[in-house]
């Protein structure tokens, strides 16, 4: 696979390769360069001068201002997003989605399913990290929160606010901050931080099927129990039995606070939420990791080329 800003006399320019153009980026970052495993006849670019010649054009929907007016015959358009349809409803608006031939989203029924496993170097490294033994917890570190975004279609801010009335939560995010992270090295600092807490508030910004983000996976990796609010099918993404606590199982935040306080004081009961780390990962979770093992660009090229072959 080659990554080019100018095509020149490449295979795609001569007509015997596949050219994919990324029309816009995901919040300023691009998947270009994520994989170089594919053949040289697979070419990816972000240079819009080649938009008409591209075999497929990928649009990041949350940052897309407008679609091009003209779509060349036979060109494949791909809707790309890791953000929830609840926050970006155009993703489920038929008058908008009819313009696209393929989807690459967090939905498991997407043509090219994506997941927040991509936050880790690869799916195998995530599997290895998940089964590492948890760190010892300090008695004064019950729960931690890192909520910063004000995007809230789940009701998480109001719920967290009420929960913090009844439970000692150390908040390092911009929302209700009562602690500061002194040594901020980005993601490693976040994982090191939550590793010291028994529970981590893992509240998604939207309640949406399959929308399970790093908020769920990070505590599992770090050895903290996620207190989860989000996807109704989060159990499908759980690596083991009894590895998280769902807010859906409690009538009020106060009830959850009581449960967490009692669980945090009972070492034997708390350790039962870590037993899964000593067991093989669930077969369904292993299958999920395997489905994400091939990099996004390679899977995208596979799907685009299959669609081109089917069209003749």
N, C-alpha and C positions, 0 to 999 in steps of 0.2 A: 504494500500500500504506500502510495506517495502523497505527500502533502505539498501542494503547490499554490503559489499566488498567481503565476502565469502559466498557461497551458503549453504554449509553444507547439512543438510537434510531438505531443504525448500520445499515448495509445488512445485516450478518450477523444482527443482532437482528430485523430485519424479514423475514428469510428469503430475501433475494435477493443475498447475498454469501457469502463463505467465511471462516470463523473458525478459525484454528489457535491452539491453546493449548500453550505449553511448560510441562509439568507441573513440571519441575525443571531446574536449570542444569547446565552443563558446568564443574564445579569452580569455581562461583561466577560464571562469565561466561555471557552469553547472546547468541545471535545476533540478538536484537531490535535493530533499528536498523542492521543490516548492509546493508539495501537499502530504498530508498524508490521503486524504479522501477516497481513494479506498480500496477495500478489501485486506486482507492479502495475498491472492493468487496472487496478482500483485506485482511483484518484479522488481526493477530497480537497475542496478549496472554500474560501470565504470571500473570494473576489467576485463581486456582483457583475463584473463585466462579462462573465461567462454564464450568466443566468439563462440565457436563451439556449445555450449549447448543453446545459447540464441534463443528465438523464433523470436526476431527482433533485428536488429542492426541499430543504428542511427548514421549517419555520418554528422558532421558539415562540409559542403562542402568548405567554404572559408579557413578553417584551415586544411583541409585534404591533407596529402602528397601523399598518394596512397591508392587505394582500396586493400583489401586482395585478394590474387590470388584465394582462394577457397571459394565458397559459399555453405554451406550445403544444401541439398535438403529440401525444405519447409521453409527455413529461410527467413524472410522478411527483406529487406533492405530499409531504410528510408533516403531520402535526406533532410537534415535540413539546413535552412538558412533564416536569416532575411535581408541578403544583396541583393542588386539589381543584376539581371541577366546581366545588362549592365556592371557591374564591375567584375562579375564572369561568363563569357559566357558559361562555361561548364554546367551551370544549364539549358541551352536550347540547348545543343549539343546532338542530338539523340544517337550518338555513346557512350556518357557517361551516359545519363539518362536511357538508356535501362537496366542498371544494377540494377535499383531501382524499388521497388514495390509500394512505397508510397512516397509522398512529404509532407514536413511540412515547408512551406515558407510563405512569405508575400502575395503571389498571392491568390486572393479570390477563384480561382478555384483549389487551392491546396487541397490534400486529408485531411490535417489537417491545415486549414488556421491559420496563426499567424498574429499578428499585434503589432505595437508599443504601443498599449494600455497596454501591459505587463510592460511598464515602471512605471505604476501606480500600487498601491497595488491590485486593482481589478477594474473591469469595473464600478461597482456602485460608487466607490469613485471618479472615473473620472467624472461620470455624475454629482455628487454633486459639484465637484470643478468647473466644467464648468459654472454653473449657479450662482456662487458667483459674487456679484457686483464688478466692476473694481475699482482699487485704483485711487486716484486723480493723475493727471500727472503734472509734473513740466514743465513750459513753455520752458525751455532750453533742454528738453529731447524729441527730435523728434523721432529719430530712433536708434536702437541698433543692433549690429551684434556680433555673437559669432562663426564665422567661424574659425576653427583651422586646420582641415584636409586638406591636399593638394590634396586628391582624388577629381577629377573634370572631370566627363564625361558629365556634364550639361552646362558647360561654366559659372558657377556661379562666379568664381574668377574674370574673365574679366568683367562680368556684374557688380559685386559689386564694382570693381575698378572704373569703369566709373560712376556708380551711386554716389559714394562718392565724385566725382568731383563737383557735383551739389547739393548735399544734405548733411547736417550735420549729419553724422552717427557716433555714439560712438561705437568703435570696441574694444571688450574685448577679442576676440579670437586671435590666433597667426597670422591670416591674417590681415595685415594692422592695427595692434594694435595701438590705440591711447589713450586707457584708461586701468587702471589696477583695478582688483577686489581685494580690500583690505582684506575683510573678506570672504574667500572662504570656505564654508561649503558644497561644492558639489552641488547636485541638488537643495536643498532649496535656496541656494544663487543665483543660476541661475534664478529661478522663481521669487524671490524677486527683482532681478535686472530688469528683463524685465517688471515687473509689473509697473515700474515707467516710461516706455516709451510708446508713442502713437503707434509706429510701431516697429515690429521686423522682420528683414530679415530672412525669412524661406526658405533658398535655399538648395535644396537637392543636393547630389553629383552625381545624375544620373536622367535622365528623363525616367521614366519607369512606365507603368500602374500598379496601386495598390501600388507602392512604396511610401507610405506616412508615414513619420517617426515622432518622437517626435518634430522635428523642426516645424511641423505644429500644433501639439496639445499643446505644452508648452505655446505659446503665448495666445492661446484661454483660457487656464486655468488661466493664470496670468492676463488676462484682457488687453492684448495688441493686436493690429491688425496684424496678420501675413501678410507679403508681400511675397507671395509664388511663388517659381520657382520649378517645379518638375512634379509630376504625372499629365498627361493630364486629368485624371478622378478624381482629388482631390475633385471635387464637391460631389462625392459619399460619401466622408468621412466628409463632413461639418456638424456640429451639428445644424446649423441654417442658415437662409437666411442672406445674406450680412454680413458675419463674417470674410471675408478675402479679400485681394486684390491680383490679379494674374498678374505676369509680362507679361503673354501672351496677355494681353489687351492693351499693350503699345508698340509703334513702337521702341522706343529707351529708354535707361536708363534716358536720360535727360527728356523725356516726363513723365516718372514715377516720377522723382524727383519733377517736377513742380506740378503734381497732389498731391503728398504727402504733399508738403509744403502748398498748398492751403487748403487741407482737414484738416491739423493739426491746421490751423488758424481759421477754422470755427467750433466752438463748436457744433452747432446744427447738421451740416453734419457729424462731427466725431462721435457724440453720436449715430447716426443711425447705425453705425457699432457695437454697443454694445446692440442694442435693442433686439437681439435674446436671450440674457441672461435672459430676463424677461419673455420669452415665453417657452412653452414646447419644449423639444428637438424634432427634426424631427423624425417621426416614423422610417424612414430608418436607421437613426443613432442609435436609440434605439435598432433596430433589430441587427445592427452591434455589439453593446455592448453586447447584449444578446448572440450572437454567440461566444463571447470571454469570457463569464462569467465563464465557466468551465475551470479549469486550463489545461495548455498544456498537462501535463502528463496524466491526466484523459482522455482527448480527444484522445491522442495517443493510450493509451491502448484500448479504445473503438474501434478504427479503426483497430488496429492489431488483436484484438480478433474476430472482424467481418470478417476480411479477412481469419483468420484461420478456422472459422466455414464454410465459403463459400468453402474453399478448401477441407473440409471434414476431 
